[in-house]
Protein backbone atom coordinates (compact mmCIF):
# COMPACT_ATOMS: atom_id res chain seq x y z
CA UNK A 1 0.00 0.00 0.00
CA UNK A 2 1.36 3.41 -0.95
CA UNK A 3 1.79 6.23 1.53
CA UNK A 4 -0.60 8.33 -0.59
CA UNK A 5 -3.42 5.80 -0.12
CA UNK A 6 -2.78 5.47 3.60
CA UNK A 7 -2.87 9.26 3.92
CA UNK A 8 -6.06 9.45 1.84
CA UNK A 9 -7.83 6.90 4.03
CA UNK A 10 -6.67 8.69 7.20
CA UNK A 11 -7.85 12.04 5.82
CA UNK A 12 -11.18 10.52 4.83
CA UNK A 13 -11.64 9.07 8.30
CA UNK A 14 -11.06 12.45 9.95
CA UNK A 15 -13.33 14.26 7.48
CA UNK A 16 -16.06 11.72 6.77
CA UNK A 17 -16.53 9.42 9.78
CA UNK A 18 -19.29 11.53 11.28
CA UNK A 19 -21.10 11.89 7.96
CA UNK A 20 -21.01 8.14 7.27
CA UNK A 21 -22.19 7.12 10.74
CA UNK A 22 -24.88 9.80 10.87
CA UNK A 23 -26.31 8.70 7.55
CA UNK A 24 -26.41 5.05 8.62
CA UNK A 25 -27.99 5.82 12.00
CA UNK A 26 -30.75 7.68 10.15
CA UNK A 27 -31.29 4.81 7.71
CA UNK A 28 -31.03 1.87 10.11
CA UNK A 29 -31.92 3.22 13.53
CA UNK A 30 -29.21 0.95 14.93
CA UNK A 31 -26.21 2.68 16.48
CA UNK A 32 -23.96 -0.38 16.75
CA UNK A 33 -24.75 -1.49 13.21
CA UNK A 34 -23.98 1.98 11.88
CA UNK A 35 -20.57 2.11 13.51
CA UNK A 36 -19.68 -1.45 12.52
CA UNK A 37 -20.62 -0.86 8.88
CA UNK A 38 -18.70 2.41 8.83
CA UNK A 39 -15.63 0.59 10.13
CA UNK A 40 -16.12 -2.05 7.43
CA UNK A 41 -16.25 0.67 4.78
CA UNK A 42 -12.91 2.11 5.84
CA UNK A 43 -11.39 -1.38 5.95
CA UNK A 44 -12.68 -1.95 2.42
CA UNK A 45 -11.07 1.32 1.33
CA UNK A 46 -7.71 0.08 2.60
CA UNK A 47 -8.14 -3.04 0.45
CA UNK A 48 -9.53 -1.48 -2.75
CA UNK A 49 -8.04 1.96 -3.10
CA UNK A 50 -4.47 0.68 -3.69
CA UNK A 51 -5.88 -1.41 -6.55
CA UNK A 52 -8.63 0.80 -7.94
CA UNK A 53 -7.31 4.24 -7.09
CA UNK A 54 -8.59 6.88 -4.69
CA UNK A 55 -12.19 7.80 -5.63
CA UNK A 56 -13.01 11.31 -6.73
CA UNK A 57 -15.42 11.74 -3.79
CA UNK A 58 -14.16 9.55 -0.93
CA UNK A 59 -17.04 10.44 1.38
CA UNK A 60 -19.68 9.36 -1.09
CA UNK A 61 -17.76 6.15 -1.84
CA UNK A 62 -17.45 5.28 1.85
CA UNK A 63 -21.10 6.03 2.62
CA UNK A 64 -22.26 3.90 -0.29
CA UNK A 65 -20.11 0.94 0.79
CA UNK A 66 -21.28 1.27 4.39
CA UNK A 67 -24.92 1.43 3.34
CA UNK A 68 -24.59 -1.65 1.15
CA UNK A 69 -22.88 -3.45 4.02
CA UNK A 70 -25.86 -2.61 6.24
CA UNK A 71 -28.25 -4.00 3.61
CA UNK A 72 -26.24 -7.22 3.42
CA UNK A 73 -26.16 -7.56 7.19
CA UNK A 74 -29.93 -7.06 7.38
CA UNK A 75 -30.56 -9.64 4.67
CA UNK A 76 -28.48 -12.24 6.47
CA UNK A 77 -30.08 -11.59 9.85
CA UNK A 78 -32.96 -13.79 10.95
CA UNK A 79 -34.47 -11.53 13.57
CA UNK A 80 -37.58 -9.51 12.84
CA UNK A 81 -35.94 -6.27 13.91
CA UNK A 82 -33.17 -6.82 11.40
CA UNK A 83 -35.72 -7.47 8.67
CA UNK A 84 -37.37 -4.20 9.50
CA UNK A 85 -34.05 -2.45 9.18
CA UNK A 86 -33.57 -4.10 5.78
CA UNK A 87 -36.75 -2.46 4.52
CA UNK A 88 -35.63 0.95 5.74
CA UNK A 89 -32.13 0.68 4.32
CA UNK A 90 -33.21 -1.03 1.13
CA UNK A 91 -35.76 1.67 0.37
CA UNK A 92 -33.10 4.30 0.76
CA UNK A 93 -30.81 2.38 -1.57
CA UNK A 94 -33.26 1.93 -4.46
CA UNK A 95 -31.65 4.76 -6.39
CA UNK A 96 -28.31 2.91 -6.37
CA UNK A 97 -27.08 1.22 -9.52
CA UNK A 98 -25.19 -2.00 -10.12
CA UNK A 99 -23.83 -4.52 -7.69
CA UNK A 100 -23.98 -3.33 -4.05
CA UNK A 101 -20.46 -4.65 -3.69
CA UNK A 102 -19.26 -2.19 -6.31
CA UNK A 103 -20.16 1.30 -5.09
CA UNK A 104 -20.76 4.06 -7.59
CA UNK A 105 -18.66 7.09 -6.68
CA UNK A 106 -21.39 9.60 -7.46
CA UNK A 107 -24.29 7.58 -6.05
CA UNK A 108 -24.68 9.66 -2.90
CA UNK A 109 -25.36 13.36 -3.25
CA UNK A 110 -23.98 15.37 -0.32
CA UNK A 111 -26.92 17.76 -0.51
CA UNK A 112 -29.40 14.94 0.10
CA UNK A 113 -28.48 14.61 3.78
CA UNK A 114 -26.94 17.97 4.77
CA UNK A 115 -28.13 17.87 8.39
CA UNK A 116 -27.72 14.22 9.39
CA UNK A 117 -24.83 15.11 11.66
CA UNK A 118 -26.85 17.87 13.28
CA UNK A 119 -29.74 15.42 13.88
CA UNK A 120 -27.27 12.95 15.33
CA UNK A 121 -25.85 15.61 17.64
CA UNK A 122 -29.28 16.48 19.03
CA UNK A 123 -30.11 12.79 19.41
CA UNK A 124 -26.96 12.27 21.47
CA UNK A 125 -27.77 15.34 23.56
CA UNK A 126 -31.18 14.13 24.69
CA UNK A 127 -31.89 15.11 28.33
CA UNK A 128 -32.62 11.47 29.19
CA UNK A 129 -28.85 10.94 29.11
CA UNK A 130 -26.41 12.34 31.63
CA UNK A 131 -24.54 15.43 30.50
CA UNK A 132 -21.20 13.58 30.37
CA UNK A 133 -22.75 10.77 28.33
CA UNK A 134 -24.32 13.23 25.90
CA UNK A 135 -21.01 14.91 25.17
CA UNK A 136 -18.93 11.72 25.08
CA UNK A 137 -21.31 9.85 22.77
CA UNK A 138 -21.45 12.71 20.31
CA UNK A 139 -17.67 13.00 20.21
CA UNK A 140 -17.40 9.25 19.58
CA UNK A 141 -20.00 9.22 16.84
CA UNK A 142 -19.52 12.56 15.12
CA UNK A 143 -15.76 12.97 15.40
CA UNK A 144 -14.74 9.33 15.33
CA UNK A 145 -12.66 9.97 18.44
CA UNK A 146 -11.45 6.84 20.17
CA UNK A 147 -12.57 5.99 23.67
CA UNK A 148 -9.04 6.79 24.87
CA UNK A 149 -9.13 10.24 23.24
CA UNK A 150 -12.51 11.06 24.77
CA UNK A 151 -11.33 9.83 28.17
CA UNK A 152 -8.35 12.16 27.86
CA UNK A 153 -10.66 15.09 27.05
CA UNK A 154 -12.71 14.32 30.19
CA UNK A 155 -9.64 13.50 32.29
CA UNK A 156 -11.09 10.11 33.32
CA UNK A 157 -9.84 6.50 32.92
CA UNK A 158 -10.53 4.86 29.57
CA UNK A 159 -12.53 2.03 31.18
CA UNK A 160 -14.85 4.55 32.82
CA UNK A 161 -15.50 6.27 29.51
CA UNK A 162 -16.12 2.94 27.73
CA UNK A 163 -18.85 2.10 30.24
CA UNK A 164 -20.49 5.49 29.78
CA UNK A 165 -20.63 5.05 26.00
CA UNK A 166 -22.16 1.58 26.22
CA UNK A 167 -24.82 2.73 28.67
CA UNK A 168 -25.68 5.79 26.54
CA UNK A 169 -26.20 3.75 23.37
CA UNK A 170 -28.30 1.22 25.24
CA UNK A 171 -30.50 3.94 26.70
CA UNK A 172 -31.08 5.56 23.30
CA UNK A 173 -32.17 2.21 21.89
CA UNK A 174 -34.42 1.20 24.78
CA UNK A 175 -36.01 4.64 25.23
CA UNK A 176 -36.73 5.02 21.52
CA UNK A 177 -35.09 8.45 21.38
CA UNK A 178 -35.81 9.87 17.90
CA UNK A 179 -33.13 10.76 15.38
CA UNK A 180 -34.24 14.35 14.81
CA UNK A 181 -33.65 18.00 15.59
CA UNK A 182 -36.24 18.76 18.29
CA UNK A 183 -38.91 21.44 17.89
CA UNK A 184 -37.99 24.98 18.90
CA UNK A 185 -39.50 24.76 22.39
CA UNK A 186 -37.24 21.78 23.21
CA UNK A 187 -34.01 23.28 21.95
CA UNK A 188 -33.23 25.19 25.13
CA UNK A 189 -32.98 22.10 27.36
CA UNK A 190 -30.32 20.67 25.06
CA UNK A 191 -28.36 23.86 24.43
CA UNK A 192 -25.67 23.39 27.08
CA UNK A 193 -24.79 19.86 25.95
CA UNK A 194 -24.85 20.73 22.24
CA UNK A 195 -22.55 23.69 22.76
CA UNK A 196 -20.23 21.62 24.94
CA UNK A 197 -20.04 18.98 22.20
CA UNK A 198 -19.23 21.56 19.56
CA UNK A 199 -16.59 23.10 21.80
CA UNK A 200 -14.84 19.77 22.42
CA UNK A 201 -15.21 18.81 18.76
CA UNK A 202 -13.45 22.03 17.78
CA UNK A 203 -10.78 21.55 20.45
CA UNK A 204 -9.97 18.06 19.18
CA UNK A 205 -9.43 19.54 15.73
CA UNK A 206 -7.58 22.63 16.93
CA UNK A 207 -5.25 20.76 19.28
CA UNK A 208 -5.54 17.02 18.73
CA UNK A 209 -5.27 14.79 21.79
CA UNK A 210 -3.15 12.21 19.97
CA UNK A 211 -1.56 11.35 16.66
CA UNK A 212 0.96 12.78 14.25
CA UNK A 213 -0.81 16.07 13.53
CA UNK A 214 -1.45 18.87 15.99
CA UNK A 215 -4.30 20.34 13.90
CA UNK A 216 -7.17 18.38 12.29
CA UNK A 217 -8.70 20.98 10.00
CA UNK A 218 -11.65 18.78 9.02
CA UNK A 219 -12.89 18.74 12.61
CA UNK A 220 -12.47 22.47 13.16
CA UNK A 221 -14.33 23.22 9.92
CA UNK A 222 -17.15 20.84 10.85
CA UNK A 223 -17.46 22.30 14.35
CA UNK A 224 -17.69 25.82 12.92
CA UNK A 225 -20.26 24.71 10.32
CA UNK A 226 -22.48 23.05 12.90
CA UNK A 227 -22.18 25.99 15.28
CA UNK A 228 -23.33 28.31 12.50
CA UNK A 229 -26.40 26.08 12.06
CA UNK A 230 -27.13 26.22 15.80
CA UNK A 231 -26.83 30.02 15.69
CA UNK A 232 -29.39 30.03 12.88
CA UNK A 233 -31.72 27.78 14.88
CA UNK A 234 -31.26 29.88 18.03
CA UNK A 235 -30.39 33.43 16.90
CA UNK A 236 -30.96 34.91 20.37
CA UNK A 237 -28.76 32.44 22.26
CA UNK A 238 -25.70 34.49 23.32
CA UNK A 239 -23.58 31.49 24.27
CA UNK A 240 -23.96 29.99 20.79
CA UNK A 241 -22.79 33.30 19.31
CA UNK A 242 -19.97 33.45 21.85
CA UNK A 243 -18.87 29.92 20.99
CA UNK A 244 -18.83 30.69 17.29
CA UNK A 245 -16.75 33.82 17.97
CA UNK A 246 -14.35 31.77 20.09
CA UNK A 247 -13.90 29.23 17.31
CA UNK A 248 -13.34 31.91 14.69
CA UNK A 249 -10.69 33.71 16.75
CA UNK A 250 -8.83 30.46 17.37
CA UNK A 251 -9.21 29.23 13.81
CA UNK A 252 -7.83 32.53 12.52
CA UNK A 253 -4.46 31.57 14.04
CA UNK A 254 -4.33 28.04 12.62
CA UNK A 255 -1.89 28.78 9.81
CA UNK A 256 0.57 30.30 12.28
CA UNK A 257 0.41 27.55 14.91
CA UNK A 258 2.63 25.07 13.05
CA UNK A 259 5.61 25.66 10.79
CA UNK A 260 6.36 24.14 7.40
CA UNK A 261 7.62 20.93 9.04
CA UNK A 262 4.54 20.54 11.24
CA UNK A 263 6.25 21.66 14.42
CA UNK A 264 4.40 23.64 17.08
CA UNK A 265 4.84 27.43 17.14
CA UNK A 266 3.84 29.01 20.47
CA UNK A 267 1.77 32.19 20.61
CA UNK A 268 4.54 34.71 21.22
CA UNK A 269 6.51 33.32 18.25
CA UNK A 270 3.63 33.16 15.76
CA UNK A 271 3.70 35.22 12.56
CA UNK A 272 0.65 37.45 12.92
CA UNK A 273 0.64 38.24 9.21
CA UNK A 274 -0.64 34.67 8.74
CA UNK A 275 -3.75 35.32 10.86
CA UNK A 276 -7.05 35.18 8.96
CA UNK A 277 -8.36 38.76 9.00
CA UNK A 278 -11.83 37.77 7.73
CA UNK A 279 -12.30 35.19 10.48
CA UNK A 280 -11.18 37.74 13.09
CA UNK A 281 -13.61 40.34 11.77
CA UNK A 282 -16.51 37.88 11.86
CA UNK A 283 -15.48 36.78 15.34
CA UNK A 284 -15.78 40.35 16.58
CA UNK A 285 -19.19 40.70 14.91
CA UNK A 286 -20.48 37.52 16.55
CA UNK A 287 -19.08 38.44 19.96
CA UNK A 288 -20.56 41.96 19.78
CA UNK A 289 -23.95 40.45 18.88
CA UNK A 290 -23.72 38.13 21.88
CA UNK A 291 -22.77 40.89 24.29
CA UNK A 292 -25.67 43.06 23.12
CA UNK A 293 -28.03 40.39 24.45
CA UNK A 294 -26.69 41.11 27.97
CA UNK A 295 -26.67 37.50 29.16
CA UNK A 296 -22.98 36.81 29.78
CA UNK A 297 -21.67 33.27 29.88
CA UNK A 298 -18.41 31.29 29.83
CA UNK A 299 -18.13 31.00 26.04
CA UNK A 300 -18.48 34.74 25.66
CA UNK A 301 -15.71 35.31 28.19
CA UNK A 302 -13.49 32.76 26.45
CA UNK A 303 -14.16 34.50 23.14
CA UNK A 304 -13.09 37.81 24.70
CA UNK A 305 -9.88 36.12 25.86
CA UNK A 306 -9.25 34.71 22.39
CA UNK A 307 -9.86 38.17 20.91
CA UNK A 308 -6.97 39.50 23.00
CA UNK A 309 -4.62 37.09 21.24
CA UNK A 310 -5.50 38.39 17.77
CA UNK A 311 -5.69 42.10 18.56
CA UNK A 312 -4.39 44.85 16.30
CA UNK A 313 -1.68 45.89 18.77
CA UNK A 314 0.56 43.05 17.63
CA UNK A 315 0.85 41.49 21.08
CA UNK A 316 -1.43 40.06 23.74
CA UNK A 317 -2.67 42.27 26.57
CA UNK A 318 -1.91 39.77 29.33
CA UNK A 319 -3.28 41.94 32.12
CA UNK A 320 -6.66 41.97 30.35
CA UNK A 321 -6.45 38.21 29.76
CA UNK A 322 -5.72 37.59 33.45
CA UNK A 323 -8.69 39.73 34.48
CA UNK A 324 -10.94 37.84 32.07
CA UNK A 325 -9.74 34.51 33.48
CA UNK A 326 -10.68 35.78 36.94
CA UNK A 327 -14.21 36.34 35.62
CA UNK A 328 -14.28 32.98 33.86
CA UNK A 329 -13.18 31.17 37.01
CA UNK A 330 -16.03 32.80 38.92
CA UNK A 331 -18.47 31.43 36.32
CA UNK A 332 -16.94 27.97 35.84
CA UNK A 333 -14.35 27.07 38.45
CA UNK A 334 -12.17 24.20 37.28
CA UNK A 335 -8.56 23.10 37.47
CA UNK A 336 -8.03 23.75 33.74
CA UNK A 337 -9.26 27.34 34.02
CA UNK A 338 -7.13 27.79 37.15
CA UNK A 339 -4.09 26.63 35.16
CA UNK A 340 -4.85 28.99 32.27
CA UNK A 341 -5.34 31.82 34.75
CA UNK A 342 -1.94 31.03 36.29
CA UNK A 343 -0.29 31.20 32.87
CA UNK A 344 -1.92 34.57 32.14
CA UNK A 345 -0.83 35.94 35.53
CA UNK A 346 2.72 34.71 34.90
CA UNK A 347 2.80 36.70 31.68
CA UNK A 348 1.23 39.80 33.22
CA UNK A 349 2.97 39.86 36.62
CA UNK A 350 5.95 37.54 36.24
CA UNK A 351 6.70 33.82 36.53
CA UNK A 352 6.89 33.91 40.34
CA UNK A 353 3.25 34.99 40.57
CA UNK A 354 2.13 32.36 38.08
CA UNK A 355 4.09 29.59 39.75
CA UNK A 356 2.51 30.43 43.10
CA UNK A 357 -0.93 29.95 41.55
CA UNK A 358 0.07 26.65 39.92
CA UNK A 359 1.20 25.30 43.26
CA UNK A 360 -2.33 25.90 44.59
CA UNK A 361 -3.81 23.47 42.05
CA UNK A 362 -4.36 20.14 43.80
CA UNK A 363 -1.92 17.45 42.62
CA UNK A 364 -4.83 15.21 41.63
CA UNK A 365 -6.77 18.06 40.01
CA UNK A 366 -5.23 17.49 36.57
CA UNK A 367 -3.88 13.94 36.46
CA UNK A 368 -1.94 13.10 33.29
CA UNK A 369 -2.62 16.58 31.86
CA UNK A 370 0.60 17.46 30.04
CA UNK A 371 -0.04 21.20 29.95
CA UNK A 372 0.32 21.45 33.73
CA UNK A 373 3.99 20.37 33.89
CA UNK A 374 4.60 22.19 30.59
CA UNK A 375 3.37 25.48 32.06
CA UNK A 376 5.31 24.86 35.25
CA UNK A 377 8.45 24.14 33.23
CA UNK A 378 8.06 27.37 31.28
CA UNK A 379 7.77 29.44 34.46
CA UNK A 380 10.77 27.68 36.03
CA UNK A 381 12.78 28.30 32.85
CA UNK A 382 11.98 32.00 32.97
CA UNK A 383 13.10 32.07 36.61
CA UNK A 384 16.43 30.48 35.65
CA UNK A 385 15.71 27.28 37.56
CA UNK A 386 16.95 25.15 34.69
CA UNK A 387 17.26 21.74 36.37
CA UNK A 388 13.69 21.89 37.70
CA UNK A 389 12.46 23.21 34.35
CA UNK A 390 14.06 20.28 32.50
CA UNK A 391 12.40 17.82 34.87
CA UNK A 392 8.99 19.46 34.30
CA UNK A 393 9.44 19.51 30.52
CA UNK A 394 10.35 15.81 30.52
CA UNK A 395 7.22 15.00 32.52
CA UNK A 396 5.11 17.02 30.07
CA UNK A 397 6.75 15.34 27.07
CA UNK A 398 5.99 11.89 28.42
CA UNK A 399 2.31 12.82 28.84
CA UNK A 400 1.84 14.68 25.53
CA UNK A 401 -0.43 12.98 22.99
CA UNK A 402 0.79 14.40 19.66
CA UNK A 403 4.15 14.15 17.94
CA UNK A 404 4.30 17.93 17.44
CA UNK A 405 3.89 18.62 21.16
CA UNK A 406 6.44 15.97 22.11
CA UNK A 407 9.01 17.46 19.71
CA UNK A 408 8.41 20.95 21.08
CA UNK A 409 8.78 19.83 24.69
CA UNK A 410 11.89 17.84 23.85
CA UNK A 411 13.42 21.00 22.34
CA UNK A 412 12.52 22.94 25.48
CA UNK A 413 14.10 20.24 27.60
CA UNK A 414 17.33 20.42 25.58
CA UNK A 415 17.40 24.21 25.76
CA UNK A 416 17.45 24.23 29.56
CA UNK A 417 19.81 21.25 29.83
CA UNK A 418 22.79 22.76 27.99
Helices and strands as residue ranges (DSSP letters): H 3-28, H 31-52, H 58-76, H 80-92, G 110-113, H 116-124, H 131-142, H 147-154, H 158-175, H 184-206, H 217-233, H 238-252, H 254-257, G 267-269, G 272-274, H 277-292, H 298-309, H 318-331, H 335-349, H 351-359, H 370-382, H 386-399, H 403-417
